[in-house]
Amino acid sequence: MTIRYKTIADIAAITGQSVDDAIYLAAGGREGWFKWDISDLSTEVSVDSQQGVYIAPSGQNGSSGAWVRVGAEQDWHAEWFGSVGDNSTDCQPGLQCAHDLAVALGKNVTLRLSDGIFLLNDEWDIYRASSTSRDFAIIGNGQHNTVLKANFAGTGKTLIKGIDIGGINRCAPTIVRDIQLTCGSRAAGDPVLLDIRGCGESRFEHIRFGPCDNIHWRVGSAQNVRAQDVVSFFGGHHFLHKSTSGVTFSIASGAKTLTSSAAIFDAGDVGKTITLFGPTVTQKHVIAAYTSSTQVTVSTNAIATASAVEAHFEGATVTCTASSAKITASGDGCFTSNDVGRWIYIRGGRTGPYGEANLLAQIATFTDANNVTLDRNVEETGNFVIGCPVYDFYEPDGSGSLAADSNDNDFLNLHLENYAGVGITASENVSFEIDGKIHAEVDPTDNVASIAHIWLDDYAGTAQMILDGQPIGDYRIHISNMNDMVLIPHLFSRRIELETLIRMEHVTDAGGYAVIRAFNAYSDTGDADPTGLFSDANTDNRILYAGPVNMLKDSAGVRTYIGSPNVYVSPEGLLKFADHAAVGETNVSISSGISWNGVAPTGLSGHYTWQRIGNTVFFSVRLEYSSAGLSNSSLSVAIPSAWPVPALRTGTANNELMDASISVVMASAASGIAPSLTKGYVVGDGNGGHNLRCVLNSSSISAQYASLSGFYFTNA
């Protein structure tokens, strides 16, 4: 019999075949040897609709046998199933067929794709319930050579997805390597590119994500996942607060008055962040007061003059009511009908176990540009920032294995460039490692702008990041709902002045901390202290430094902090307090609140100095009189109202002794006469005030001079 055939149809037309007859298919891309198998292969033939591995005779279903591809054990090729990278053929049916056949056979399969652009007109579903014999690998020929391109719309759809629609099981181990996923260009209604919901023992390596107006990569409930060298360009989505197209803005150096070339401001802009893109300096301001449609006051003096420059408001915020799924956007309105199905985060919209948390939701219905309805209720009432990320490491809905937190995952050498929205969101992750460069958009527009680099919610692990670009939102890093520690081994940030780099929301658990081991900042805070770059909603410090900090625009050397933002070792090796920690007053006059027993001295010249460092207040009070008193053995000085309130001892009332240490000297003259030593303490006056109380250790004197110095503790 003939052994070489040009088409599958030619093979299907063969008659009279015998067991183990071998033939060769010469069709380009599908070429290979086939052998006749007389087994009942009806199931395999039914699943292999593209005839990549099984070819039944014409008019038969394979129950009486079929031609079976030789060597199709675990290494398969997309071309076998009719999927070719010619940028015109719909490859989805062939790719879907290959996956479904691998599942039906219960095989671990590697599907190889050659050079070219593989067009998909619909989603490729690669879900398999987690099993030791259902690994599925998608291997290209290099992230610049093998491209999978979405040729369909729908923000709620996904180019490649592994999702249990029952919401119970994780997807079986998946490998994606040496490939590019893209929509070709940013367009309204773009789908998500890759979403594995429930991802265990999987690998993502040498992947490139191309332009897409949606999330590039979603990994939910991940366990033992390794990612390496994943690059993204032009992903995410921006929700616009208010268009500034065609409008310029001006502010003078050292001033707080910001003006616009056209009417654009309104009272609703108070509290909003606006970023000015000057010729030499990009500076970020918060609008503090509204004056007119062309003038507002900002909260911080401008660091440089900006004349007729471009500026952008932060992204849209939404007004939410607890137990309602309806949300209303600020400003011009940011929603379109294309947003139905889009995954978004509402920052602070959920009640977390350790504080405010981020709510992940899908837009269910569109009403108008300002109003949409979500697929679930918001849990908090207020006005919240919304964001659509590029990479989303999320906690999915569901039960079973899907209900577990993500844990034991390494995502290394990530690289995000020129994205819209938020770079990375990560929620409910334990023993998680993120390492990479997140480069925000440097030339934002109304349609494409970055609002943040990373949002971490209930995150335990490391996050080593280079933060570049010019995000227009309120914080580059936002941390919330913490009961564990996020360790930042090295943080590098540049390009924007007067910004808040990290925000730590209030946490209710004693264990929620962010620890920075090394920090390089290209920011001009006016000194070498980085604390102005951070915002901590907690009364105790939850953002800690435990290593070198280099403020690259100051004149000081590197400071090495020792586990607290208050204390550091200078380049000279000296232990010092940080600038922000040493608050107080120097050489302030005092003339009242002073009581002596006996006849009080007269003609007072008094001064005090105090300084608070952490929860400790250090002070010095010096009293000199022109005329001495008589029979003086005790002195009481009311603590000035500017000083922090002393802390009560546990179980004590306000008129009892406070924890303090005071050294006191009383003398019958300011000099020339030996002083009388005294003991001192802090005591409440019973009316909410506090006094420094001093008592002579010996008989009374004719006092003309007193010096009090020491410290006490405060919780204020």
Phi and psi in degrees as a GROMACS rama.xvg file:
@    title "Ramachandran Plot"
@    xaxis  label "Phi"
@    yaxis  label "Psi"
@TYPE xy
-63.0211  138.426  THR-2
-113.115  -4.67371  ILE-3
-120.27  125.807  ARG-4
-131.231  144.501  TYR-5
-84.6496  -32.0466  LYS-6
-132.535  164.443  THR-7
-66.1157  -36.6611  ILE-8
-60.9538  -36.134  ALA-9
-64.1411  -40.3508  ASP-10
-68.3552  -42.6278  ILE-11
-62.2793  -22.7461  ALA-12
-86.2677  -4.92051  ALA-13
-64.1294  140.53  ILE-14
-128.732  161.983  THR-15
74.9896  18.9264  GLY-16
-73.2332  155.391  GLN-17
-124.31  165.42  SER-18
-54.7817  132.837  VAL-19
69.7232  10.482  ASP-20
-58.5043  140.043  ASP-21
-120.311  138.039  ALA-22
-135.374  165.371  ILE-23
-123.318  127.505  TYR-24
-92.7961  122.068  LEU-25
-100.074  3.81751  ALA-26
-62.6823  131.727  ALA-27
-55.396  128.495  GLY-28
86.0694  -31.7672  GLY-29
-100.219  0.106246  ARG-30
-58.1807  149.976  GLU-31
156.4  167.075  GLY-32
-87.0169  143.782  TRP-33
-128.832  146.656  PHE-34
-123.152  147.389  LYS-35
-80.7809  129.608  TRP-36
-123.809  125.567  ASP-37
-88.4863  4.9956  ILE-38
-66.5104  163.901  SER-39
-75.3156  103.697  ASP-40
-112.886  28.0395  LEU-41
-62.7123  -38.1595  SER-42
-64.5615  -47.1295  THR-43
-62.8549  -43.444  GLU-44
-64.0358  -39.0139  VAL-45
-63.3749  -42.7935  SER-46
-72.7106  -38.3538  VAL-47
-83.1825  67.424  ASP-48
-66.0867  -21.3901  SER-49
-94.1391  1.98668  GLN-50
55.6799  43.0381  GLN-51
-78.5818  -34.5987  GLY-52
-121.495  -32.5302  VAL-53
-121.071  128.026  TYR-54
-125.898  111.999  ILE-55
-89.3546  152.478  ALA-56
-57.8386  151.516  PRO-57
-54.6154  133.614  SER-58
79.0523  3.09987  GLY-59
-117.684  159.51  GLN-60
-105.74  7.587  ASN-61
90.7873  -2.0623  GLY-62
-67.2568  -23.3196  SER-63
-103.974  12.2583  SER-64
122.334  167.811  GLY-65
-162.224  162.59  ALA-66
-80.4099  129.815  TRP-67
-118.481  129.814  VAL-68
-63.3716  134.159  ARG-69
-80.2793  134.604  VAL-70
85.1624  8.54482  GLY-71
-88.898  62.521  ALA-72
-86.8248  -70.1492  GLU-73
-128.869  -15.5982  GLN-74
-105.63  105.358  ASP-75
-114.425  163.634  TRP-76
-126.39  136.856  HIS-77
-58.31  -32.9801  ALA-78
-64.5955  -27.0705  GLU-79
-55.5797  -31.1364  TRP-80
-102.069  16.2645  PHE-81
84.5728  9.5389  GLY-82
-93.7468  111.817  SER-83
-124.537  145.159  VAL-84
-87.3486  61.443  GLY-85
-104.788  7.17149  ASP-86
62.3923  21.3628  ASN-87
-141.626  -37.2855  SER-88
-69.9926  134.564  THR-89
-73.241  109.664  ASP-90
-90.8586  -6.01255  CYS-91
-60.7208  -45.043  GLN-92
-59.3415  -40.4467  PRO-93
-68.7713  -43.2942  GLY-94
-66.8523  -40.806  LEU-95
-63.8084  -40.5323  GLN-96
-61.848  -43.6858  CYS-97
-60.2184  -45.6731  ALA-98
-63.2662  -48.4913  HIS-99
-63.3889  -33.9217  ASP-100
-68.2931  -41.1497  LEU-101
-60.0699  -40.3882  ALA-102
-65.4947  -44.5827  VAL-103
-62.1697  -35.1973  ALA-104
-82.2407  -11.3503  LEU-105
67.4845  33.8159  GLY-106
-106.922  149.695  LYS-107
-81.1696  118.643  ASN-108
-126  138.708  VAL-109
-105.673  118.961  THR-110
-102.065  117.519  LEU-111
-100.46  137.107  ARG-112
-118.596  133.867  LEU-113
-86.1852  -169.261  SER-114
-64.5262  149.544  ASP-115
130.58  175.738  GLY-116
-105.99  113.104  ILE-117
-95.1709  110.451  PHE-118
-86.1958  132.967  LEU-119
-120.772  124.387  LEU-120
-91.4528  1.91269  ASN-121
-159.707  174.86  ASP-122
-65.6788  146.74  GLU-123
-108.063  110.458  TRP-124
-95.0381  114.421  ASP-125
-113.362  25.9567  ILE-126
-69.9143  131.988  TYR-127
-137.947  132.176  ARG-128
-55.5618  137.56  ALA-129
-53.3336  127.451  SER-130
-157.512  154.447  SER-131
-73.6717  -12.7515  THR-132
-118.637  28.0182  SER-133
-132.54  32.14  ARG-134
-64.3874  140.923  ASP-135
-135.09  122.434  PHE-136
-114.45  133.191  ALA-137
-112.002  109.881  ILE-138
-120.956  122.793  ILE-139
-97.3296  -166.507  GLY-140
-112.582  26.1332  ASN-141
122.087  141.278  GLY-142
-67.0399  -13.9571  GLN-143
-98.9285  -12.3962  HIS-144
-102.99  -37.6461  ASN-145
-109.932  117.871  THR-146
-125.132  127.293  VAL-147
-103.601  121.732  LEU-148
-119.447  127.421  LYS-149
-75.504  126.473  ALA-150
-118.463  39.2668  ASN-151
-149.189  163.921  PHE-152
-115.999  165.486  ALA-153
132.492  103.355  GLY-154
-64.3919  -19.6373  THR-155
-90.0924  0.721291  GLY-156
-98.4504  170.123  LYS-157
-140.518  136.377  THR-158
-60.2054  -53.9839  LEU-159
-125.814  123.724  ILE-160
-134.164  146.83  LYS-161
-131.217  86.1103  GLY-162
-133.561  126.281  ILE-163
-79.3063  111.033  ASP-164
-66.659  -16.4537  ILE-165
-80.648  -12.134  GLY-166
68.0942  37.0026  GLY-167
-123.396  -49.9196  ILE-168
-101.555  147.082  ASN-169
-70.5139  156.868  ARG-170
-77.1161  144.852  CYS-171
-61.7979  158.832  ALA-172
-49.3604  134.542  PRO-173
-128.886  139.105  THR-174
-123.46  128.953  ILE-175
-127.611  125.739  VAL-176
-149.744  144.063  ARG-177
55.1319  55.6073  ASP-178
-152.494  159.97  ILE-179
-121.393  136.174  GLN-180
-116.593  135.297  LEU-181
-159.375  162.257  THR-182
-103.268  -2.1487  CYS-183
90.7078  -44.1702  GLY-184
-158.122  160.47  SER-185
-72.0479  130.959  ARG-186
-152.588  148.68  ALA-187
-57.8895  133.924  ALA-188
89.3068  8.44465  GLY-189
-60.3503  143.465  ASP-190
-80.1641  167.231  PRO-191
-65.5866  149.486  VAL-192
-89.5283  -40.064  LEU-193
-148.631  127.039  LEU-194
-142.606  110.948  ASP-195
-111.781  104.728  ILE-196
-96.0662  104.215  ARG-197
90.8987  92.1284  GLY-198
-130.861  109.512  CYS-199
-122.351  143.191  GLY-200
49.895  45.8018  GLU-201
-114.982  162.994  SER-202
-133.274  134.539  ARG-203
-129.697  110.961  PHE-204
-138.007  138.899  GLU-205
53.3235  53.3326  HIS-206
-110.799  142.178  ILE-207
-122.928  127.382  ARG-208
-103.772  130.802  PHE-209
-101.858  -170.627  GLY-210
-53.4226  135.066  PRO-211
-170.007  127.843  CYS-212
-86.7899  52.6124  ASP-213
-166.019  -173.808  ASN-214
-66.8781  133.981  ILE-215
-78.2891  -44.2562  HIS-216
-147.317  124.263  TRP-217
-121.262  131.419  ARG-218
-131.49  115.934  VAL-219
-112.457  143.796  GLY-220
45.7559  55.941  SER-221
-85.4771  144.487  ALA-222
-142.745  125.466  GLN-223
55.4388  48.2537  ASN-224
-103.001  138.963  VAL-225
-122.358  130.912  ARG-226
-128.806  143.482  ALA-227
-149.371  129.584  GLN-228
58.0768  63.3948  ASP-229
-112.234  124.896  VAL-230
-120.997  138.844  VAL-231
-130.352  136.92  SER-232
-127.628  130.441  PHE-233
61.5071  51.5074  PHE-234
-113.011  -175.495  GLY-235
79.0261  -177.692  GLY-236
-146.508  139.626  HIS-237
-106.214  131.718  HIS-238
-101.417  112.406  PHE-239
-77.9875  132.855  LEU-240
-82.229  -54.0588  HIS-241
-156.174  132.622  LYS-242
-70.5435  134.868  SER-243
-115.278  14.1514  THR-244
-60.2455  127.469  SER-245
82.459  -0.991729  GLY-246
-108.1  138.507  VAL-247
-115.365  162.385  THR-248
-134.693  150.294  PHE-249
-140.13  144.928  SER-250
-154.379  144.337  ILE-251
-91.6799  149.806  ALA-252
-58.1091  132.27  SER-253
80.5263  -0.356321  GLY-254
-105.589  167.751  ALA-255
-120.245  0.941776  LYS-256
-90.5435  119.256  THR-257
-110.865  127.44  LEU-258
-119.165  156.474  THR-259
-123.12  156.447  SER-260
-79.0707  -12.0332  SER-261
-147.989  160.807  ALA-262
-62.727  121.608  ALA-263
-147.739  -26.6831  ILE-264
-83.7475  153.743  PHE-265
-148.616  172.78  ASP-266
-61.7721  -25.8415  ALA-267
-69.4923  -9.37189  GLY-268
-82.623  -11.3031  ASP-269
-61.7938  130.381  VAL-270
93.3108  -11.5538  GLY-271
-80.8456  149.53  LYS-272
-90.0313  137.808  THR-273
-131.583  133.904  ILE-274
-110.221  125.237  THR-275
-99.4751  126.25  LEU-276
-101.145  85.4225  PHE-277
-79.8563  172.619  GLY-278
-66.4927  -28.1991  PRO-279
-123.777  -24.9808  THR-280
-133.951  132.382  VAL-281
-98.7976  123.556  THR-282
-130.077  145.027  GLN-283
-112.345  135.541  LYS-284
-132.519  154.663  HIS-285
-108.248  128.604  VAL-286
-72.9811  120.126  ILE-287
-97.4526  -32.0713  ALA-288
-151.309  146.731  ALA-289
-101.567  127.418  TYR-290
-105.298  -52.1201  THR-291
-156.407  179.786  SER-292
-67.0208  -12.5406  SER-293
-120.413  7.45289  THR-294
-149.539  134.28  GLN-295
-137.984  166.567  VAL-296
-109.397  133.414  THR-297
-100.696  165.204  VAL-298
-82.5464  -18.747  SER-299
-128.546  142.007  THR-300
-60.7412  139.448  ASN-301
-63.2778  140.876  ALA-302
-84.6511  -17.5727  ILE-303
-157.807  157.755  ALA-304
-72.5872  134.743  THR-305
-126.924  118.251  ALA-306
-116.478  118.216  SER-307
52.3116  52.5351  ALA-308
-104.739  165.139  VAL-309
-75.4603  147.355  GLU-310
-147.812  157.354  ALA-311
-138.678  135.251  HIS-312
-71.4752  158.874  PHE-313
-59.2649  168.197  GLU-314
-65.436  173.071  GLY-315
-63.9674  149.874  ALA-316
-113.633  163.692  THR-317
-127.798  141.705  VAL-318
-91.2884  127.378  THR-319
-128.513  153.16  CYS-320
-121.986  130.99  THR-321
-55.1257  139.965  ALA-322
71.4491  16.7693  SER-323
-125.723  145.254  SER-324
-94.9592  -3.6795  ALA-325
-85.8067  135.799  LYS-326
-130.046  147.542  ILE-327
-123.346  124.692  THR-328
-84.928  152.062  ALA-329
-78.6255  167.809  SER-330
64.6726  -137.427  GLY-331
-70.6009  -16.7258  ASP-332
95.1415  132.265  GLY-333
-123.766  -1.70523  CYS-334
-99.4531  151.309  PHE-335
-134.615  170.12  THR-336
-63.4855  -22.6317  SER-337
-68.1747  -14.0463  ASN-338
-80.2404  -10.3901  ASP-339
-61.3819  124.794  VAL-340
98.2363  -11.5498  GLY-341
-73.052  136.774  ARG-342
-82.9436  131.571  TRP-343
-136.729  161.71  ILE-344
-113.031  138.125  TYR-345
-109.349  109.849  ILE-346
-72.2951  115.044  ARG-347
88.8038  6.38377  GLY-348
-83.7513  -0.346499  GLY-349
-125.888  148.219  ARG-350
-89.3914  106.317  THR-351
-89.065  165.98  GLY-352
-67.9037  -18.1754  PRO-353
-125.863  19.3235  TYR-354
135.571  -173.538  GLY-355
-60.973  143.613  GLU-356
-135.417  168.321  ALA-357
-89.5751  134.257  ASN-358
-97.0425  123.422  LEU-359
-94.9255  126.235  LEU-360
-148.124  164.242  ALA-361
-114.68  136.763  GLN-362
-71.8225  121.698  ILE-363
-95.6515  -42.8047  ALA-364
-139.96  151.488  THR-365
-110.005  129.595  PHE-366
-104.282  -56.6756  THR-367
-158.494  -172.951  ASP-368
-62.0421  -22.2438  ALA-369
-104.964  -11.9643  ASN-370
-133.257  129.312  ASN-371
-139.28  167.308  VAL-372
-118.945  137.466  THR-373
-90.5225  172.269  LEU-374
-84.162  2.55814  ASP-375
-156.273  164.098  ARG-376
-79.5469  145.769  ASN-377
-76.318  147.459  VAL-378
-100.475  -11.4291  GLU-379
-126.985  153.035  GLU-380
-99.6312  134.414  THR-381
155.642  -168.131  GLY-382
-113.144  119.08  ASN-383
-127.875  149.715  PHE-384
-73.2809  140.169  VAL-385
-116.056  152.051  ILE-386
-152.045  148.89  GLY-387
-117.312  120.706  CYS-388
-86.4881  173.301  PRO-389
-92.0521  -50.0836  VAL-390
-113.238  131.928  TYR-391
-127.427  105.536  ASP-392
-98.7196  94.4643  PHE-393
-116.552  165.819  TYR-394
-103.387  110.739  GLU-395
-79.8871  162.275  PRO-396
-68.2516  159.582  ASP-397
135.229  177.91  GLY-398
-124.444  -166.133  SER-399
59.9646  -141.507  GLY-400
-66.4911  -23.5345  SER-401
-68.6129  -21.3137  LEU-402
-77.4677  -9.80328  ALA-403
-77.7992  148.668  ALA-404
-64.3934  156.335  ASP-405
-70.7228  138.198  SER-406
-155.52  153.585  ASN-407
59.1776  55.8054  ASP-408
-126.627  143.874  ASN-409
-124.163  117.974  ASP-410
-118.405  98.8674  PHE-411
-114.156  151.548  LEU-412
54.7285  45.0943  ASN-413
-80.5162  148.12  LEU-414
-145.855  111.112  HIS-415
-111.491  131.231  LEU-416
-128.198  137.746  GLU-417
46.6334  58.017  ASN-418
-102.887  168.203  TYR-419
-108.214  153.077  ALA-420
75.8103  -133.997  GLY-421
-103.868  139.143  VAL-422
-65.7502  -60.3393  GLY-423
-134.99  135.965  ILE-424
-118.447  138.837  THR-425
-140.929  124.915  ALA-426
-130.64  136.225  SER-427
50.7789  59.8762  GLU-428
-118.399  133.623  ASN-429
-122.201  137.891  VAL-430
51.7662  57.1337  SER-431
-115.194  143.376  PHE-432
-130.287  123.431  GLU-433
-120.319  131.491  ILE-434
-141.396  127.855  ASP-435
164.719  -173.812  GLY-436
-110.322  129.799  LYS-437
-118.399  107.75  ILE-438
-110.169  103.975  HIS-439
-68.9193  166.7  ALA-440
-60.2525  132.979  GLU-441
-96.5602  -18.7924  VAL-442
-126.632  72.8823  ASP-443
-66.0787  152.207  PRO-444
-129.603  178.957  THR-445
-60.269  -32.8141  ASP-446
-91.3076  -30.6063  ASN-447
-130.559  111.617  VAL-448
-154.521  144.461  ALA-449
-91.5378  137.034  SER-450
-106.544  -22.2762  ILE-451
-161.637  161.308  ALA-452
-87.8195  -47.4838  HIS-453
-154.964  138.362  ILE-454
-115.229  122.257  TRP-455
-114.093  126.169  LEU-456
-130.675  118.495  ASP-457
50.2418  57.7851  ASP-458
-113.33  128.928  TYR-459
-125.918  113.857  ALA-460
158.135  -155.087  GLY-461
-113.625  153.614  THR-462
-146.395  97.2468  ALA-463
-101.334  119.678  GLN-464
-139.893  143.439  MET-465
-105.414  118.54  ILE-466
-107.281  114.469  LEU-467
-128.532  178.619  ASP-468
82.6677  -170.577  GLY-469
-132.63  78.3237  GLN-470
-68.8473  146.817  PRO-471
-102.865  3.05567  ILE-472
-81.9517  -173.533  GLY-473
-78.3472  -33.6851  ASP-474
-138.649  144.195  TYR-475
-73.7754  -41.8849  ARG-476
-122.95  127.716  ILE-477
-120.683  128.247  HIS-478
-125.243  132.253  ILE-479
-150.655  164.606  SER-480
55.3351  51.9303  ASN-481
-104.463  137.916  MET-482
-130.083  11.6431  ASN-483
-139.638  -164.435  ASP-484
-118.418  134.226  MET-485
-102.198  123.42  VAL-486
-100.618  125.744  LEU-487
-110.528  93.556  ILE-488
-60.9083  -38.2202  PRO-489
-150  127.133  HIS-490
-123.496  127.345  LEU-491
-127.636  126.408  PHE-492
-141.711  142.311  SER-493
-156.501  172.591  ARG-494
98.3281  -24.0707  ARG-495
-124.051  138.874  ILE-496
-104.135  158.48  GLU-497
59.5586  33.7542  LEU-498
-107.098  162.3  GLU-499
-101.016  118.716  THR-500
-78.6204  -49.2954  LEU-501
-127.249  136.051  ILE-502
-119.145  124.266  ARG-503
-108.752  114.44  MET-504
-73.2841  164.127  GLU-505
-62.69  131.733  HIS-506
-120.174  144.625  VAL-507
-92.8728  -13.3154  THR-508
-92.184  146.452  ASP-509
-70.5498  -13.4268  ALA-510
-102.364  5.65611  GLY-511
-86.3556  110.768  GLY-512
-142.288  153.654  TYR-513
-117.627  124.477  ALA-514
-118.442  122.083  VAL-515
-102.3  120.525  ILE-516
-88.1068  -30.8031  ARG-517
-154.193  140.918  ALA-518
-144.039  124.885  PHE-519
-115.339  123.965  ASN-520
-130.23  122.907  ALA-521
-89.0933  63.2644  TYR-522
-132.303  143.846  SER-523
-101.468  93.6775  ASP-524
-92.7772  1.53357  THR-525
91.9339  -13.6708  GLY-526
-156.692  -170.221  ASP-527
-90.6995  3.6133  ALA-528
-89.6985  121.637  ASP-529
-83.4027  -2.59126  PRO-530
-59.8911  -29.5319  THR-531
-64.659  -13.2681  GLY-532
-85.761  -6.43732  LEU-533
-121.064  148.815  PHE-534
-128.062  120.368  SER-535
-123.052  117.749  ASP-536
-81.0096  0.717834  ALA-537
-97.5514  146.023  ASN-538
-69.4549  -35.1619  THR-539
-93.1202  151.568  ASP-540
-68.176  120.879  ASN-541
-109.691  -6.28328  ARG-542
-108.262  109.623  ILE-543
-113.763  149.224  LEU-544
-111.766  133.585  TYR-545
-137.568  56.0502  ALA-546
168.189  -167.321  GLY-547
-71.6295  139.333  PRO-548
-125.062  125.168  VAL-549
-122.13  106.735  ASN-550
-88.1712  104.076  MET-551
-72.9056  -9.33337  LEU-552
-107.042  10.5992  LYS-553
-103.275  177.137  ASP-554
-100.544  -0.348754  SER-555
-88.4084  162.937  ALA-556
-81.0414  -175.771  GLY-557
-71.2019  131.077  VAL-558
-97.747  138.124  ARG-559
-109.693  106.51  THR-560
-81.214  152.51  TYR-561
-119.345  54.5982  ILE-562
89.6609  5.00784  GLY-563
-146.407  148.015  SER-564
-74.9381  -1.92404  PRO-565
-97.6515  -23.3601  ASN-566
-129.372  136.393  VAL-567
-146.514  165.983  TYR-568
-104.581  125.894  VAL-569
-74.4866  166.804  SER-570
-57.704  -22.7072  PRO-571
-85.3633  -0.910543  GLU-572
87.0753  16.6841  GLY-573
-96.6436  139.759  LEU-574
-81.2296  123.475  LEU-575
-135.804  162.371  LYS-576
-94.9721  141.831  PHE-577
-65.4545  154.951  ALA-578
-57.8748  -43.3415  ASP-579
-70.0507  -24.8192  HIS-580
-77.9843  -26.4544  ALA-581
-95.3173  70.232  ALA-582
-91.2009  152.636  VAL-583
161.046  -161.912  GLY-584
-137.269  153.886  GLU-585
-127.208  129.687  THR-586
55.6675  52.2195  ASN-587
-92.9947  136.902  VAL-588
-68.7361  144.682  SER-589
-133.487  133.236  ILE-590
-139.483  -6.58125  SER-591
-133.554  170.868  SER-592
77.6908  18.8826  GLY-593
-113.164  126.156  ILE-594
-129.382  129.12  SER-595
-112.761  149.949  TRP-596
-84.8911  166.564  ASN-597
71.1871  -153.234  GLY-598
-90.6478  120.348  VAL-599
-71.7216  144.722  ALA-600
-65.8656  162.763  PRO-601
-129.082  167.752  THR-602
75.1111  53.8296  GLY-603
-75.7002  136.427  LEU-604
-127.026  101.701  SER-605
-125.418  147.245  GLY-606
-145.543  152.629  HIS-607
-136.653  157.311  TYR-608
-135.192  136.962  THR-609
-142.036  155.857  TRP-610
-150.355  130.972  GLN-611
-102.557  129.718  ARG-612
-128.514  110.76  ILE-613
64.9016  -125.054  GLY-614
-102.1  17.7276  ASN-615
-116.732  133.525  THR-616
-111.623  119.771  VAL-617
-100.537  141.235  PHE-618
-146.437  161.316  PHE-619
-147.362  128.847  SER-620
-124.968  129.482  VAL-621
-124.45  122.396  ARG-622
-119.427  122.237  LEU-623
-126.957  136.457  GLU-624
-121.92  151.99  TYR-625
-80.266  -26.596  SER-626
-129.159  137.203  SER-627
-75.7161  158.218  ALA-628
-90.6722  -162.179  GLY-629
-145.856  135.406  LEU-630
54.7201  50.5269  SER-631
-98.7547  124.428  ASN-632
-132.448  -4.89368  SER-633
-147.96  155.135  SER-634
-143.36  140.072  LEU-635
-130.031  127.63  SER-636
-120.799  118.574  VAL-637
-66.0436  130.462  ALA-638
-66.1383  124.149  ILE-639
-57.7925  149.881  PRO-640
-63.8357  -22.5857  SER-641
-72.5444  -19.6762  ALA-642
-78.039  149.413  TRP-643
-62.0249  147.381  PRO-644
-70.8768  130.681  VAL-645
-62.1692  149.663  PRO-646
-83.1158  136.306  ALA-647
-74.0818  146.175  LEU-648
-67.5726  147.252  ARG-649
-57.5305  127.156  THR-650
82.8409  10.0688  GLY-651
-106.371  159.28  THR-652
-92.9544  171.827  ALA-653
-69.5634  -18.2329  ASN-654
-98.397  14.7325  ASN-655
-105.319  176.448  GLU-656
-65.5847  144.522  LEU-657
-106.227  160.528  MET-658
-70.0461  120.276  ASP-659
-164.616  167.126  ALA-660
-140.753  119.992  SER-661
-131.841  132.613  ILE-662
-105.19  130.804  SER-663
-130.783  140.519  VAL-664
-128.267  126.436  VAL-665
-115.446  143.806  MET-666
-145.842  156.73  ALA-667
-82.4391  -0.0779279  SER-668
-160.382  160.014  ALA-669
-70.6293  -23.9906  ALA-670
-155.84  159.66  SER-671
87.5486  -13.5082  GLY-672
-123.145  136.09  ILE-673
-61.7064  132.198  ALA-674
-75.4027  161.635  PRO-675
-103.995  126.38  SER-676
-78.5949  145.648  LEU-677
-132.707  170.975  THR-678
-111.553  150.447  LYS-679
-139.073  157.634  GLY-680
-158.254  170.852  TYR-681
-108.307  134.962  VAL-682
-140.618  145.549  VAL-683
-77.7283  151.725  GLY-684
-93.7931  3.87933  ASP-685
83.4062  -7.87053  GLY-686
-121.087  21.7603  ASN-687
95.1692  -11.3869  GLY-688
-95.0318  175.318  GLY-689
-142.22  147.369  HIS-690
-127.082  149.099  ASN-691
-89.8169  117.254  LEU-692
-110.933  132.265  ARG-693
-129.777  138.615  CYS-694
-134.961  133.222  VAL-695
-65.5789  144.711  LEU-696
-82.7721  -10.5753  ASN-697
-129.527  -163.021  SER-698
-68.6583  167.563  SER-699
-67.9831  160.082  SER-700
-132.324  172.162  ILE-701
-93.5759  89.2696  SER-702
-71.854  137.089  ALA-703
-132.368  -6.4044  GLN-704
-152.473  142.59  TYR-705
-148.337  141.321  ALA-706
-133.124  124.864  SER-707
-121.064  129.68  LEU-708
-145.496  147.68  SER-709
164.691  -153.731  GLY-710
-152.516  158.059  PHE-711
-142.687  171.79  TYR-712
-105.911  151.286  PHE-713
-140.327  150.103  THR-714
-113.277  5.01562  ASN-715
